[in-house]
C-alpha cells in the first residue's frame, strides 16, 4: 500500500503540471504574434569582448542578447508592421541591471530617434500578462541553450514546451538563436569594425564641419 501511493501521487502531480504547462503554452501562442529568443554564454562574452568596448557593446552578456533581440524585432517589424508603434516591457529590474538596460536603450534611441525613448518600461509580472507568458518561453529556451552549450539534458517538460513552441505555425513562430563561441568571436569582430567605421565617420564629419565654419566665406 505505501509503495503504490507515492507513484499515484507522482503520476497525478505530473499530469497536473503537464496540463498547466500546456494551457499556458496555448495562451502564449494565442496572443503572441511572434517569438524571439537569443542565448549567449556569459563566459564566452566576458572572455571575447574587449573591456574598452563594453561601454558600446554592453557591459554584460544579457545586454548583448537584448541588442540582438531588438535587431530581430526591427527586422520583423519592418517586414510586417512598419507603421505600427512598438512598446517594450522589461521584467521589473532595480540597481545595476536596470541602469545597464536603460543605457543600452538610450544608445539604440540615439541611432534610431523616436523608436525607443518613451516606448519602453519596467513592469511587474502581475501587472502585465504578457510577461507571465514569456516566463514559459524563457524557461524552455534557457533549457534548450544549456543543452546546446553544455550538453545538459533538457527537463522533460521544458523539452515538450520548447518543441511545441518551435513547431507552432510550421516552425515560423519562434526564432531561437544560440551563439556559440566561434560565431560570437566573429560577430564581435564585425561589430567592432562597424563601430570603428562609424566613429571615423563621426570624426570626419566633425572635422569637416569645423573646417567649413573656420573657412572664410
N, C-alpha and C positions, 0 to 999 in steps of 0.2 A: 504493500500500500504506500509506504513512504517513498519507495523508489519510483513509483509511477506518477505521483503528484507533481514533483518538480518538472518532469517532462511535459505534463499537461499545461502547467503554468507557463513554462518557457514557450510552448507552442502558441498559447493564447497571446502571450506578450509579443511574439514575433509577428503574429497575424495583425495585431492592433498597430504595431509600428509600421508594418508594410502598408496597411490601409491608410494610415495617416500620411505617410510619405507620398503615396500615390495620389491622395487628394490634394495635397499641397502642390505636387507636380502638375496636376491638372489645372489648378488655379493659375500657377505661374505661366503655363503655356497658353492659357485662355486670354490672359490680359497682357502678357509680354509679347510685343510685336517682333522683337529680335533680341538675341542674347549674345554677349561677347565675354570672353574670359582671356586673361593673359597671365602666364606664370613665368617667373624667372627666379633662379636660386640666389638667395641672399649672398652666400659665399662667393659665387661667381661674379656677381655685380661688384661686391666690395673688392675683390681681387683685381678685376679688369678695368674698372672705371678710375682714371687718374683723379687724385684728390682735388687738384686745382679745377677740374671740370665739373665737379659735383654741384657747384653753385648754379651751373647752367643745366646740366642733365638731370640733376636731382641728387640730394644727399643720400637717399635711401632707395633700396630696390623697389619698394612699393610706389615711390614717386615715378620711377621709370615705367613701372607697369601701368600706372594711371595715364601717363602720357601716351602710351601705345593704345590703350583702350579708347582714349579720346580721339586718336587718329582713326581708329577703326569706325568709331561712331560718325566722325566727319565724313568719311568716305561713303558710308551707308546713307547718311542723311542727304548728301549731295546727289546721290543717285536716285533717292526715293522721295524725299520731302524737303527739297531745297529752300522752300519759302516758309516752312513751319518753324517756329521758335522751339528750342530745346531747353528743358530745365534739368539740372543735375542735382541729385540728392546724395549726399555723403552720409554714411553712418556717423552718429554723433562722436566727435573727437574733441579732445582738450589738449592743451600744452603743445609740446614739440610737434606731434603728429598733425595737429590742426594747422599750426603755423606753416609747416612744410607744404601741406596741400594748398593753403592759401597763397603761398609764394609761387608755387607751380602754376596755379590758375591765373595769377597776375601775369606771369610770363606768357601764358597762352593768350591772354587778353591783349597784351602788347603787340602780339603778332597778328591777331585776328580781332580787331576792335569791335565791341558790341556783341561778341559771341558768348562771353563768359561772365563779365562783370555784371552783377545783379541777377544772374541766371543760375546760381548755384547756392546751396545752403547745406548746413549740417543739421540733420534731424534725428530724433529718437525713433526707434523702430515702431514703437506703439502708436506713433503719430502717422506713419506712412506705410500702408500695407505693402507697397512695392519693395520696401527694404526688408520686410519679413519674408517675402517670396524669394528674394535674391539670396537669402541665407542658404537655402537648399541648393541653389545653383553654385554658390561659392564653395560650400562644403564638398559637393561631389566633384567639382573641378579641382579643388585642392587635393583630394584623394587621388584623382587621376594624375595630377602633376607629380605627386610623391612616387607613384608607380613609375612614371616616366623617368624621373630624375634618379631615384634610389632603388627602383625595382621593389618597392614596398607593396605587398599585396593590397588591393583595394578592399575596403569594407564591403561586404556583400550588398548591403543596402545602397551604399554610395555607387557601386558599380551599376546596379539596376537603374538608379536615378539618372546617372550620367548617360547611360546607354539610351534611356528614354528621351532625355533632352537632345542628345546627339542625333537621334533618328527622326525627331519631330520635323514635319514638313519636308520629308525626303532629304534629311540631313542639311537643310538650308536655314534652320532656325538658330542653331548655336554655332558660333565660330570660336573655337578654343585654340589659342596659341600657347605653345610651351617652348621657350627659347633656351636651347642647350648652350653650353659654354662656348663652343667654337663659333656658333652662329651669333651669339651675343658679342663676342670679340669683334667680329666683322661689322656688326651693326654699330657698335661703339666707334669703331674706326671711321666709318662713313659719317656718323653723326658729328664727330669732331671735325672732319674735313668740311662738312657743310657749315658748321658753326664758325670755323676759321674764315671760310669764304664770306660769310655774312658779316663777320667782324671787319674783314678787309674792305668790303663794300662800304660799310658804315664809315670807316676811317677815310676812305677815298672821297665819299660824298661830303663829309665834314670838312676835309681839307679843300675840296673844290669850292664849297660854299664860302669858306673863309677867304679863299683867293679872289672870288668874284666880288666879295664885299670890299676887300682891300684894293682891288684894281680900280684905278680912276676911270670915270665914265667919259 
